[in-house]
Amino acid sequence: MRCDVILAASGEQALLALGPEARFDLLVTDIALGAGIRGTELAARAQARFPDLAILLMSGYSSELLDADRESPAAWELLRKPCTREELAQAVARALGVD
């Protein structure tokens, strides 16, 4: 699988990149983004704009994963950091529905 990656320094910048003409298949975001919106809010707002957008949330904190799991739709993938490249690849494939 080949992926083109667009980086954003904040959730707000990611939302700007997700403009009306954007063509993304997957949003990968940490749950804790520092100041500004959380990754779960970014994901919800992005998916409201693009209902078919796959979501992969990541966190190094187990309590955040538990909180996100309660708030997040079942279709959103949750991945604990640190992770291996293989674990990341598997999570991306699950989020995209690719086997």
C-alpha positions in Angstrom: 0.0 0.0 0.0 1.3 3.5 -0.9 0.4 6.5 1.2 0.9 10.2 0.5 1.1 12.1 3.8 0.1 15.7 4.5 1.4 17.0 7.9 -0.3 19.6 10.0 1.2 21.2 13.1 -2.2 21.5 14.9 -5.7 20.3 14.7 -6.8 23.7 13.4 -4.2 23.5 10.6 -5.5 20.0 9.8 -9.0 21.3 9.5 -7.7 24.0 7.0 -6.1 21.2 4.9 -9.4 19.4 4.9 -11.0 22.1 2.8 -13.9 21.5 0.4 -11.7 20.3 -2.4 -9.7 17.9 -0.2 -9.4 14.3 -1.2 -8.3 12.2 1.7 -9.0 8.6 2.5 -7.7 8.5 6.1 -7.1 10.9 9.0 -4.4 9.8 11.5 -4.3 11.9 14.6 -3.0 11.7 18.1 -5.8 12.2 20.7 -3.8 14.8 22.7 -2.7 17.6 20.3 -1.6 20.1 22.9 -3.2 23.5 22.9 -6.4 23.8 20.8 -8.8 21.0 19.8 -8.3 17.4 20.7 -7.8 14.7 18.2 -11.3 13.2 18.8 -12.8 16.6 18.1 -10.7 17.0 14.9 -11.8 13.6 13.8 -15.5 14.3 14.4 -15.4 17.6 12.6 -13.4 16.1 9.7 -15.8 13.2 9.4 -18.8 15.5 9.5 -17.4 17.2 6.4 -16.4 13.9 4.7 -18.6 11.0 6.0 -16.5 8.4 4.2 -13.2 9.5 5.8 -11.5 6.7 7.8 -10.2 7.7 11.2 -7.1 6.3 13.1 -6.6 7.7 16.6 -3.3 7.3 18.4 -2.3 7.8 22.0 0.6 7.1 24.4 -1.8 7.3 27.3 -4.0 4.4 28.2 -6.6 6.6 30.0 -7.0 8.7 26.8 -7.6 5.6 24.8 -10.3 4.5 27.2 -12.0 7.9 27.1 -11.7 8.1 23.3 -13.1 4.6 23.1 -16.3 5.7 24.9 -16.7 8.8 22.7 -15.6 7.4 19.4 -17.7 5.6 16.8 -16.9 1.9 16.5 -15.5 2.4 13.0 -12.6 4.6 14.3 -9.4 2.7 15.0 -7.5 3.2 18.2 -3.8 2.5 18.4 -1.5 2.7 21.4 1.9 4.3 21.1 4.6 3.4 20.9 3.8 1.0 18.1 5.8 -0.9 15.5 5.6 -0.1 11.8 3.7 -3.4 11.4 1.2 -2.4 14.0 0.7 1.0 12.3 0.3 -0.7 8.9 -2.3 -3.1 10.3 -4.2 -0.3 12.0 -4.2 1.7 8.7 -5.4 -1.3 6.8 -8.2 -1.9 9.3 -9.3 1.7 9.2 -9.4 1.7 5.4 -11.1 -1.7 5.3 -8.1 -3.2 3.3 -7.1 -6.8 4.0 
